[in-house]
Amino acid sequence: MTTMRLKNKTAVVTAAGQGIGRATAERLRDEGASVFASDLQPALLDDFDGVDKAGLDATDPDAVAAYMARFERIDVLVHAVGYVHQGTIEECSLEDWRRSATITLDSAFHVLSAAIPKMKEHGGSIVCIASVVSSIKGLPKRAAYGAMKAGVIGLTKSVACDYLPFGIRCNAVCPATVDTPSLRMRIDELAEQMGDRSKAEEFFIQRQPTGRFGTPEEIAGLCAYLASEESNLITGQAISIDGGIMI
Ligand SMILES: NC(=O)c1ccc[n+]([C@@H]2O[C@H](COP(=O)([O-])OP(=O)(O)OC[C@H]3O[C@@H](n4cnc5c(N)ncnc54)[C@H](O)[C@@H]3O)[C@@H](O)[C@H]2O)c1
């Protein structure tokens, strides 16, 4: 159900070109927020109406600082950038590890540290898209991914603690497997390795007791709740939205 609970709020969403970031930016817009949507691939934003659009590489600290400088005030920040490396620790090269750290963890550092000064005066809500996968629940072939998302959860808790006196809340949303373009790419990769598309899809589906993928819109609903004042008592939490994995 959509309400106008984010009316008069300024919401900044990274990785808003597709998948969870896009669905969240759409939902925040539909709930009345002025949405500033950015993505590494700005062309993905071309068909996104009713929002401010910008190309932004969240791994570039100077670009992030310049982008955030335009805001006098940010009420809601959703940081959705992340990178999935598929593999055990032995299958993860130092280059894979560093790429995972740069995209998933460094980007969170750059984006949150640049946005927080714009939230301190009046408070606000930060939502980091983390993951349940190998950060909360061990799952196969997610060594680097799990480590970096665990880092995002740690940063979330630390920010929640340090900025509670400023009225800033910070929570991590932890999905399991959500049907997005990047998931489809991972299924394709696995299908090639296995030589069987339906087995590859089944590998991902069987991880979720509900027996289906989540939808980006389901994740967006939780993000909108956390962005809104309805969730004012919730901060520093890593909230699983995972089709029953954590039962
Ligand atoms: N899809 C899932 O199953 C799933 C599960 C748990 C967590 N997540 C997390 O949700 C987030 C979104 O994933 P998704 O699958 O919805 O999206 P996706 O991977 O399909 O799309 C990601 C978007 O991020 C953008 N992007 C990539 N690098 C960027 C950068 N350096 N700066 C700015 N934008 C960048 C891409 O251009 C793309 O538009 C990620 O953090 C991911 O780890 C996804």
Ligand as a Chemical Component Dictionary entry (heavy atoms), coordinates in Angstrom:
data_LIG
# 
_chem_comp.id                   LIG 
_chem_comp.type                 NON-POLYMER 
_chem_comp.pdbx_formal_charge   0 
_chem_comp.three_letter_code    LIG 
# 
loop_
_chem_comp_atom.comp_id 
_chem_comp_atom.atom_id 
_chem_comp_atom.alt_atom_id 
_chem_comp_atom.type_symbol 
_chem_comp_atom.charge 
_chem_comp_atom.model_Cartn_x 
_chem_comp_atom.model_Cartn_y 
_chem_comp_atom.model_Cartn_z 
_chem_comp_atom.pdbx_ordinal 
LIG N1  N1  N 0  19.416 -9.198  -6.172  1  
LIG C1  C1  C 0  19.631 -9.876  -5.052  2  
LIG O1  O1  O 0  19.326 -11.079 -4.955  3  
LIG C2  C2  C 0  20.214 -9.187  -3.866  4  
LIG C3  C3  C 0  20.176 -9.851  -2.621  5  
LIG C4  C4  C 0  20.716 -9.228  -1.516  6  
LIG C5  C5  C 0  21.285 -7.981  -1.621  7  
LIG N2  N2  N 1  21.323 -7.368  -2.843  8  
LIG C6  C6  C 0  21.968 -6.060  -2.890  9  
LIG O2  O2  O 0  21.051 -5.121  -3.386  10 
LIG C7  C7  C 0  21.755 -4.098  -4.076  11 
LIG C8  C8  C 0  21.160 -3.921  -5.462  12 
LIG O3  O3  O 0  21.284 -5.138  -6.157  13 
LIG P1  P1  P 0  20.306 -5.490  -7.366  14 
LIG O4  O4  O 0  20.483 -6.948  -7.630  15 
LIG O5  O5  O -1 18.979 -4.936  -7.108  16 
LIG O6  O6  O 0  20.824 -4.585  -8.523  17 
LIG P2  P2  P 0  21.638 -4.842  -9.832  18 
LIG O7  O7  O 0  22.951 -5.484  -9.441  19 
LIG O8  O8  O 0  20.777 -5.498  -10.814 20 
LIG O9  O9  O 0  21.899 -3.330  -10.226 21 
LIG C9  C9  C 0  22.840 -2.612  -9.541  22 
LIG C10 C10 C 0  22.870 -1.188  -10.019 23 
LIG O10 O10 O 0  24.010 -0.624  -9.373  24 
LIG C11 C11 C 0  24.676 0.194   -10.284 25 
LIG N3  N3  N 0  26.062 0.323   -9.881  26 
LIG C12 C12 C 0  27.023 -0.606  -9.931  27 
LIG N4  N4  N 0  28.195 -0.108  -9.506  28 
LIG C13 C13 C 0  27.940 1.167   -9.167  29 
LIG C14 C14 C 0  28.747 2.230   -8.680  30 
LIG N5  N5  N 0  30.058 2.062   -8.476  31 
LIG N6  N6  N 0  28.169 3.424   -8.415  32 
LIG C15 C15 C 0  26.848 3.614   -8.640  33 
LIG N7  N7  N 0  26.038 2.666   -9.124  34 
LIG C16 C16 C 0  26.586 1.456   -9.383  35 
LIG C17 C17 C 0  24.529 -0.532  -11.608 36 
LIG O11 O11 O 0  24.749 0.332   -12.706 37 
LIG C18 C18 C 0  23.097 -1.038  -11.526 38 
LIG O12 O12 O 0  22.171 -0.104  -12.027 39 
LIG C19 C19 C 0  23.219 -4.518  -4.098  40 
LIG O13 O13 O 0  23.890 -3.882  -3.045  41 
LIG C20 C20 C 0  23.139 -6.001  -3.860  42 
LIG O14 O14 O 0  24.305 -6.525  -3.277  43 
LIG C21 C21 C 0  20.808 -7.934  -3.949  44 
# 
loop_
_chem_comp_bond.comp_id 
_chem_comp_bond.atom_id_1 
_chem_comp_bond.atom_id_2 
_chem_comp_bond.value_order 
_chem_comp_bond.pdbx_ordinal 
LIG N1  C1  SING 1  
LIG C1  O1  DOUB 2  
LIG C1  C2  SING 3  
LIG C2  C3  SING 4  
LIG C2  C21 DOUB 5  
LIG C3  C4  DOUB 6  
LIG C4  C5  SING 7  
LIG C5  N2  DOUB 8  
LIG N2  C6  SING 9  
LIG N2  C21 SING 10 
LIG C6  O2  SING 11 
LIG C6  C20 SING 12 
LIG O2  C7  SING 13 
LIG C7  C8  SING 14 
LIG C7  C19 SING 15 
LIG C8  O3  SING 16 
LIG O3  P1  SING 17 
LIG P1  O4  DOUB 18 
LIG P1  O5  SING 19 
LIG P1  O6  SING 20 
LIG O6  P2  SING 21 
LIG P2  O7  DOUB 22 
LIG P2  O8  SING 23 
LIG P2  O9  SING 24 
LIG O9  C9  SING 25 
LIG C9  C10 SING 26 
LIG C10 O10 SING 27 
LIG C10 C18 SING 28 
LIG O10 C11 SING 29 
LIG C11 N3  SING 30 
LIG C11 C17 SING 31 
LIG N3  C12 SING 32 
LIG N3  C16 SING 33 
LIG C12 N4  DOUB 34 
LIG N4  C13 SING 35 
LIG C13 C14 SING 36 
LIG C13 C16 DOUB 37 
LIG C14 N5  SING 38 
LIG C14 N6  DOUB 39 
LIG N6  C15 SING 40 
LIG C15 N7  DOUB 41 
LIG N7  C16 SING 42 
LIG C17 O11 SING 43 
LIG C17 C18 SING 44 
LIG C18 O12 SING 45 
LIG C19 O13 SING 46 
LIG C19 C20 SING 47 
LIG C20 O14 SING 48 
# 
